[in-house]
């Protein structure tokens, strides 16, 4: 255990509102599970599901929008962040919090930042997957090894997670660690489904298509980063309360961006400019799908950032384990996607889907986009 950790935790608990000052956290983002030390820390009460709207950021900057084909005047989305401008973090579980985020008037700031080791990072995706990991961990830790089901809100399909009965590890610290890694795996699968659902027609706000964001080149690497930050916070005892998690997550996001080589805003804009016409089209308006021209259709939880032309720094590989000790995580819990009301674009909308189906669904999306752009190059 890092010797600073107990003092850090005490400081966070005693000063939850002063904790906005950035201090280093002992984040282990790339180490495999077997190289980490474990301890059973106090755990917060089960959280409500993170259902609020945290607006994700379309690839590009100074973006304009249109509504029903008509340009929206005076609207421009800068979209560029730095490690020092991400603000606070709020576990996202309320409509009001979502509206505050959408209007951009809160103290949690989201956007895209360029990093030398992680490419483009979307902080909204990082935060969303961190929140989902901590939510699942809070629900799972006390019931590990029991049969139960978590119902989530619909997202194209009816989403639920089925946990299966098994004999959990004998020690408290082993159960704690297994719960953390299982929660992270499921949170990433939910993020991968979100990309698929966006491509197949899911709309968070009815009438506002989200195809522009589906499989955006930075999305799932950012989600995977969020799960790894959350696991790091869980394993260092920084999720004993919601307030503690919020403070630690704000600092953890900053620390992760520094570790990845987060660049100033001018550098992020430079890389956006260099990729204009290849990865995105600055002349198009939200929510036009082919504003984004480059996509990453991989749904793997073992991934490098989408390579940025000209970057010389070594890319960081992020991953999640499929096994922990002798447990195969896929046998302990399963994300189930049941037929819903909005699944018509899926080839077989009446079937149940699982994470094993994700590569096939993503591959179809890739072939379809490629065929469309080959046939209609002027529209892409």
N, C-alpha and C positions, 0 to 999 in steps of 0.2 A: 504494500500500500504506500502511496506517495505520502511522505511525512507531513506535507502541508494540508492534506485532505481534512483531518479533524478540525483544524483551525478554520479552514475555509468554510466548512459546513456550519460551524458555530457562528461565524460571521454572517453568513447568509440568513440563518434563522433569526438572528437578533436584529438584523437591519434589512428587512425585505424591500423597503422602498429606497434605501440608499444604495442598493446593490446594482445600480445602473452603471457605476464606474466599472471599467473593463479591467479585469485581472486575469492572469493565466489560469487555465484549468488543466488538470492532468488528462487530456484527451488521448486515447489510443485508437486511432481511426483505421489503421491498416494492419495491426497485429492480429494474427489468428487467435482463436479462443484458447488454444492450449498454452499460449505464451502469456496469458493474463492471470492475475491473482484474483481470488474471489472471496467475498465476505457477505454474510446475510445482514443487510442494513434494514432499518425501519422503513415501512412502505406506507404510502398514503392510502386513504380509503378509496374504494373503487370510483373512478371518475366517470362522468357522463361522456358519451361518445363525442368526438370533435366534429361537429356538424356545421359550424359556421362557415360562411363564404370568405375564404382568404384568396383574393384575386391573384391568379397566376399571371406571369408576365410573358406576352408573346415575344418571340425572338426579334430583336431590333431595338431601335431607340428613336425618340421624337416621332412616335407613331401617331397617325391620325385615324379617325374612325368614320364610319358611315352607318346610317340607320335606314333600312328599307331602300338601300341604294342611293341615299341622299347624304352628302358629306355633312358631318357634324361640325359647325363652325366653332372656332376658338378652342377646340379640344386637341391637346397634344400630350402624349404619354412619354416622359423622358426615359424612364425605365432603367436608369443606370445607378448602381450603388457602389459604395466602397466598404471595406471592412469596418470603418468607423461610423458609418451612417445607417446601420441596420436598426438602431434604436432598441427598444425593450422587446420582450416577448410576452404574449398573452396566450395561454392555452385556449384554443379556439372552439368554443362549444355553444355559442349563442348567436342568434340572428342579429342582435344589436351589435355585437362585436364584429360580425361579418359586414354589416352596413358601414360601420366606422372604417373598417379596412378598405372597403370599396370606394369610399369618399376620400380616402387618403388623409384623414384629419386626426388619426390616432398617433400614438408614440411608437408603434411597431411599423417599421418601414421595410418595404419589399421591392425587389427589382432584380436586375441581373448584374453580376460582377464578373470580370474576366480574371482568371487565376492561371498562373504559369504551369502548375502541376495538375489542375483539374478542369482546364478549359473554362467555358462559361458555366456559371452557377446561378440558378434561380432560387433566391432565398425563400420565396413562398413555398416551393416544393420541399425545400429542406425542412422548414418549420412544420408543414403538414405531416410529413412522414415521421418526424420526431414526436409530434403530438399523438399520432396514431400508435406508435410504438409504446409510449408511456401509458396511453389509455389501455391497450391490450394487456400490458404488464400489470397494471393496477387491477384489472379484472381477473387475471389468470393466476397470479402468484399464490393466493391463498387456496385456490381450487385445483392446483396442478395435480394431474392424475385422476381427476373426476370427469364424469360425463356431463357436459353442459353445452349450451348453445348461446351464441351472441347474435342478436339480430341487428343489422345495420340498415341505414336508410337506403332506399332504392337508388341505383345508379345504372340505368339502362336495364339491368337485371335486379332481382331481389337478392340482396347480399346477406349471407349469414356465414358464421364460422362455427363449425362443429368440432368440439373438443372431445377426445376419446379417453376412455378409462385405461390407465396403465399404472404400473408400480413405479412411483417417482424415486429419485435418488434418496439415499438414507439421510444425508446431512442437510442442514438448513442452507448452507452456502451453495451446495450443489443444486438444490431446488431453485434457489434464487437465480443462479446463473442460467440454468436451463430455461426458466421462465423468461428471462431477458432475451435470449437468443431466439426463442420460439416467437415471442412478440414481434421482434424485428423482422423475422422471416415473413410473418403474416402481413405486417404493415407494408412491406415492399410488394408483396403480391397484390394488395389492395391498390397500391400506386400503379402497378403495371396494368391492372384491370382498368383503372381510370383512363390511361392513355388509349387503350383499346376501345373503351366505351365512347370516348370523344370522337374517335374516327368513325365509329358505327352509328353516330347520331345523338349521343347524350348531350343534353343542354341543361346546365345548372339553372340558367334563367331561360324560361321558355321563349322561343323566338330568336334567341341569340346563339347561333351555331358555334361550336367549339372545335371544329375541324382544324382551324389554324394552329391550335396548340397540340394536336395529337402527334405524339412521337417527335416533338420538337427536340433538336439535338442535345439540349442540356437537361431535359426533364428528368429522366430516370436516374442519371448519375447524381443529380441533385437530391432526388428522393432517397437513393441509397446512402448518400452522405448524411441525410437526416436520421436514418435508422442507426447509423454508426455513432453519431453524436449522442442520440438518446441512450444507446447501450452504454456508452462511456459514462454518461451521467448516472444511469441506474447502478452500474457496477462500482461507482465511487460514492454511493450513498446520497445522491443529490436529488432524490425524488421522495423524500419523506413527507413532503407537503406540496400542495399545488403552488404556493408562493415560492417555495424554495426551487421548484423545478423551473418556474418562469424566470427567476433571476439567473439560475445556472444556465438555462438554455440561451438567454441573451448573451451571456459571456462565452458559452460554448460555441455559438455560431461565429462570434467574432474570432475566437481562437482558431477555429477550423479554417476560416478564410485566410487568416495569417499563415497558418501552416501550409496551405495550398498555394501560397504565393499570390494573394489577392492584390490586384493592381489598382492604381488610382483611376478616377473616372475618365480621365483623358485617354488612358490606355484602353479601357473598355470601348470607348467610342471609336478609337483608332481601329481596333479589331473588327467592330461592327462595320465600319466604313470599308475595310479591306474585303469583307465578305458580302457586301451589298451587290446583288445581282447573281450571287452564287448560293449563299445560304438563306438570303431573304431579299425582298424587293421593297425598297423604301418608297416606291411610288404607289404601292397598294395601301389600302386602308383596312383596319379591323372591321368586321371579322372575316375578311376574304381569306379563304383557305390557303391560297398560294402566295400570300405575303411571305410565308415560310417555304423555302425551296429545298432545304436540306433537312432530312429527318433521320433519326436513328431508331430503327424498328426492332432492335434487340430488346428482349424482355428479361434478360439474364440478370441474376443477382451477383454475378462475377464480372465486373466490367471496368474498362478504362474510359476516360472521357472521350467524347467524339473528337478525333484529331483535328486540330486547327492548323491549317497550312502555315508553315514558317516557324512554328513554335519549337524551340530547341530544348526546353527543359524536359526532364524525365516525367512522363505522366504517372500519376498515382493510381494503382489498382485498388479498387474497393471491392469488398466481398462480404458475403454472409455465409455462415456454415450450414451445410445440409445435415450434418451429424454433430452431436455433442456427447462426448464420451461414447457410450455404446448405443445411444438413442438416435434413431432416424427421425428427424423432425417432421417429415411429411406423414409419418404414421401417428403422430400425436394430435394433430389438428388439421383441418381441411377447410379452405375457403370454398364455399359453395355458391354458385351463381344460378339462381332459379329463374324460370321464365317470367318475364315482366311484360309491361304494356308497351314498351318502346323498343323492342328487340327485332323489329321487322327487317332491318338491314342485315342482320346476321343470317348466314346461309341456312341455319336450322334453328330458328328462334324458339322452338318449343322444347329444346334440349336443355339439360343442366350442363353448366360449364364448370371446369376446374382449372387450376393453374397449369396443368399439363396441356391444356388446349391453347394456352396463350401464344406459344410460338407459331402455331398454325394460323391463328387469327391475325397475328401481326404480319406473317408472311403474305397472306392474302391482301392485306392492306398495302403492303409494299408493292406487290405486283400490280394492283389496281392503280395506284398512284403513278407508277412507272408507265403503264400502258396509256393512261389518260394524257400524261405529259408528252409522250411520244406522238400520240395522235393529234394533240392540240398544244403544240409548244408555245404558242402565243398566249395561252391562258395560264401557263405556269411561270 
